[in-house]
Every structure is written in structure tokens, then in C-alpha cells.
Amino acid sequence: MKHFIKYFRKYALWLGLLLGTDVISALFLWLADVRAFRILATAIVLGSVLLFLVILWILGRAERRKEQAFLEFLENGDSFAEQAVLRQVSAQEGEMIRSIASVLKENQAREKELLGRIKDYEEYTEAWAHEIKTPISLLTFLMDNHREEIPERVSRKLDYVRNQMQEHVNQMLYYARLKSVGKDYLFEQLSLRECCEEVLEDYHPLLQERGFQVEKDVGEIFVLSDRRGLDFLVSQFISNSIKYCRAAGTPKIWIKARKEEEGIFFRIEDNGIGVRDCEVPFLFEKGFTGDTGMMRKKATGMGLYLAKEIADDLKITLHIRTEWQKGFEITMRFAIV
């Protein structure tokens, strides 16, 4: 019906001219023979309308075929689609189609070249990130085996540098992973308690240096998720709690997990500096760092952005609750499978 109305509006002028001709013919018929006018005038008008509708239906079919061929040509842009649309159009329109085809082929060649460059860059980035893990692992090995020979203050500084390097490398890997066409997520049943303990063990030197008190209430609760993705999320949130702790008082982190009818809730809370209310809607935006001190000025604004992207891929809902200078809380909700 939509197509009919569209074509009717397009050719309505011709219907008007046809009916106008009928009126003139009827006028001459009336002047010639009044009796014949009454019979033939109605037949002439109805015949003209019927003829117009038939012609409209034929032209409408031709227009639809032309539109379909043109849409396929725009979508594919190959020689077969080009020839198909050329058979449906006039010679003048054919010249325009050939010009469009030439531009499309040039754009497709550029797109193919650009995609190739992007793929090469992604492969190089991932290869570099994996290669840099080797010296980081070697640094960890040397520090663990020669910790007694290294002054405690230097050891803590090295732990901090190592964790920062590892965190940035992981962010780079996950950014490349998110932008790639194929994402190698492996969903399996994971223990939230084991995941939490592994991350806390990685950050133990920093937590100890800052004097953190960590309270855990995580039972044997399992979720269906990707191990690397879940580790990255928990690591990011623990790292933020360490970075943005308050200078005064004893810094604390509370980690809790509970299972309810709505899903499985895994919460990480701290008593750090928190976030201003006006900044909360922008926390997951790429590059957003806020304006709450020197630490945020040094931040890249990529951590929570990547966390949100990964959480969306893993079907994890994130919810933030915070109060300025009181603390920050983030809750991950997993679906019950």
C-alpha cells in the first residue's frame, strides 16, 4: 500500500491531465448529444481511471525492480550487480550508474587496504604486549627469589612499578581484543572466591604498603563467565580502590558476594575519595578522568571504559554507588544460568 501511494503521488499529475481531457471530451459530447452524454461520460471517466491504475501498476513493478537492483548494487558493488541495474535503467541513468560504480570500487579498494593495515597494527600490538610480559615475568621471578637482598622500600617501589606495567599491558591487550572482529571468550563456571583471592594476591604488596584492611565475605559462588575477562574486571576495581584511597585514616576494601533471585551480585567497596555526583554519568566514557586531584590527572581514562566494554560482552551489569570523600562501590550482577 505504501508503494502504491508513493507511485500515485508521483504520477498524480498525469491522472489530472487524463481527467482534464475527459472533461473536455464530455463537454463536446454534451454539446453534440445530451442523451449520449449521460451514458458515455461516466464510462469515459471510469475507463480513464482504470487505464491509469493499470499503467500505474505496470510502472510501479518496473520501479520496484529498479529500486531492488539499485540497492543490491549499492550493497555489493560488483560487476554482476552493476549489469543487473543497468538493464533496468535508461541510457542516461546508465552513465550515472557507471560513475557511481567507479567510485564504489575505488572506496572498496581503499577500505580493503585500510582494514589490512588495521589488522597488521592489531597483530603487532598483541605480539608486543605478549612479548613485554616476558621481562615482567622475569622481574617478578627475580624479586621473589632475591627479596631478602633488596631493601624493603626499594622492593615496594619495584612491586608498584611492576603492577603498573602489568596493568597497562593488560589494558592494551583488552583494548585490542575488544576492537578485533573475533573475540576469543571462553565461558566456564568460575569461583568468585578463587578469582578474588588471585587478584588480591597480585596486589598484596601494594595493599600492604598502603596499609589496607580487606574484608571478604565471598562464599563458594560460581558464575558463568570468561576467566581473563573477569580477572581484568576485578583487578581494575581493586586497582582503582588503591589509587584513590584517602591520605588520612585507615584505607579499607569490602568484598562481598551474594546470590538472589534477580542474579548473583559481586560487590567491591572502599572508603576512598569517591567520585563527585556530576561525574558519575561519565565514568564509563573513553578518556574521562574527572577532576579530583593529581592522581586522576595522571590517569588515562581507559580503565573503567574497558571494564564497561568487557562487562557488556560478558553480559555483566555494572552499578555504581558513590559519595564524595566517603567511598566508592561498584556491583557486578551476573545472570543465574
TORSE-332527 format. One record per residue (C-alpha): x, y, z. Coordinates in steps of 0.25 Angstrom, whole numbers, plus 2048, in hexadecimal, padded with zeros to 3 digits. Last residue first. Example, Ala and Ser with C-alpha at 12.3 -4.5 7.8 and 13.67 -1.06 7.14 Angstrom:
8377FC81D;8317EE81F;
This chain:
85A7B088A;8587BB894;85B7C988E;8677D0893;8667DE89A;8727E589D;8727F08A8;87B7FC8A9;87D8048B6;8858118B8;8878188C5;8858248CF;88C82F8C9;8818318BE;8778268BF;87681B8B6;86D8108B0;8708098A3;8697FE89C;86F7F5892;8677EA88A;86E7DE885;86A7D9878;8797D4875;87A7DE869;8737E9871;87D7E787C;8897E7873;8847F586D;8817FA87B;88F7F6880;8967FC874;88F809877;892808886;8A1806883;8A380F878;8A381D87E;8B281E87D;8B482388B;8BF82D88E;8B5838891;8AD82E899;8B982C8A3;8BB83B8A4;8AD83E8AA;89F83D8A7;89C842899;896836891;89E82C889;89582A87C;89D824871;89281B86C;88581C873;88281387F;88381D88A;87B828882;86D826889;875826897;87C834895;87183D89A;8708358A7;87E8378AA;88682A8AB;88B8228B7;8978278C0;89A8198C6;8918118CF;8918058C6;8867FB8C0;8877EF8B7;8797E88B5;8767DB8AE;8677D98AC;8627CC8A6;8547CD8A0;8467D28A2;8427C78AB;84E7C98B4;85C7C48B5;8667CC8BE;8747D18BC;87C7DB8C5;8897E28C4;88C7ED8CE;8987F68CC;89E7FF8D7;8A880A8D8;8AC80E8E6;8AB81D8E9;8B08298E1;8B68288D3;8A98248CD;8A98188C3;8A881B8B4;8B38128AE;8B18068B7;8A28068B5;8A48088A6;8AE7FC8A6;8A37F38AD;8997F78A2;8A27F4896;8A77E789C;8997E289E;8957E6890;8A27E088A;8A07D3891;8927D288C;8977D487E;8A27CA87F;8997BF885;88D7C187C;8807BF882;8767B6888;8757B9897;8787B18A3;8767B48B2;87E7AD8BD;87D7B88C7;8837C68C6;8827CF8D2;8907D68D2;8957E18DA;8A27E88D5;8A97F18DE;8B37FA8D6;8C07FF8DC;8C58068CF;8D17FD8CF;8C97F08D2;8BF7F38C7;8CA7F68BD;8D27E98C0;8C57E18C0;8C07E58B3;8C37D88AB;8BE7D08B8;8B17D98B8;8AF7D58A9;8B07C68AC;8A87C78B8;89C7CE8B1;89C7C48A5;89D7B88AF;8917BE8B7;8897C18AB;88A7B28A6;8897B1897;8807A888F;8847AA880;8837B3875;88F7B486B;8907C2864;8987C2858;8937CF852;8937CF842;8927DC83B;89C7E3844;8997F084B;8977EA858;8A37E1857;8AC7ED854;8A67F5860;8A87E8868;8B77E7865;8BA7F5867;8B37F5875;8BA7E9879;8C77F0875;8C37FC87D;8C07F3889;8CD7EB888;8D57F8888;8CE7FE894;8D07F189B;8DF7F0898;8E17FF89C;8DA7FD8AA;8E17F08AD;8EE7F78A9;8EB8028B3;8E77F88BE;8F47F18BC;8FC7FE8BC;8F68018CA;8F87F38CF;9077F38CB;90A7E88C1;9137DC8C5;9077D58CC;8FE7D78C0;9087CF8B7;9007C48B3;8F27CB8B2;8F97D88AC;9007D08A2;8F37C889E;8EB7D489D;8F57DB894;8F67CF88B;8E67CF88A;8E77DE886;8F27DB87C;8EA7D0876;8DD7D8876;8E37E286C;8E27D7861;8D37D5863;8D07E4862;8D97E5856;8D27DA84F;8C57E0852;8C97EE84D;8CF7E8840;8C37DF83E;8BA7EB840;8C27F4837;8C27EA82C;8B37E882D;8B27F782C;8BB7F8820;8B37ED819;8A67F481C;8AB801816;8AF7FA809;8A17F3808;89B80080B;8A3807800;8A07FD7F6;8917FD7F9;89180D7F8;89780C7EA;88D8017E6;88280A7EB;8878167E4;88780E7D6;8798087D9;8738167DC;87981B7CE;87380E7C7;8668117CE;86581F7C9;86881B7BB;85D8107BC;85381B7C0;8558227B2;8548147AB;8478117B3;8468087BF;8437F97C2;84D7F27BA;8587FB7C0;8547F67CE;8577E87CB;8647EB7C4;8697F37D0;8647E77D9;86D7DE7D1;8797E77D1;8797E87E0;8747F47E9;86E7EA7F3;8657F37FB;8647FF7F2;8617F57E6;8577ED7EE;8507FA7F2;8507FE7E3;84A7F17DF;83F7F27E9;83C8007E5;83B7FC7D6;8327F07D9;8297F97E1;8298047D6;8257FA7CC;81A7F47D5;8158027D8;8158057C9;80C7F97C6;8037FC7D2;80280B7CE;7FE8077BF;7F37FE7C5;7EE8097CE;7EE8147C3;7E680B7BA;7DC8097C5;7DB8187C7;7D981A7B9;7CF80F7B7;7C78157C3;7C78237BD;7C381E7AF;7B88157B4;7B28207BD;7B282A7B1;7AD81F7A7;79F81D7AD;79B82B7B1;7A28327A5;79B82979B;78E82F79F;79383D79F;79983C791;7A284578A;7A484F795;7A584579F;7AF83D797;7B8849796;7B784B7A5;7BA83D7A7;7C783D79F;7CB84A7A6;7C88437B4;7D08367AF;7DC83E7AB;7DC8447B9;7DB8367BF;7E78327B7;7EF83F7BB;7EB83C7CA;7EF82E7C9;7FD8327C2;7FF83C7CE;7FC8307D8;8088297D3;81282A7DF;80682B7E9;80181E7E3;80F8187E4;81081B7F2;8028177F6;80480A7EF;8128077F5;80C809803;800800800;
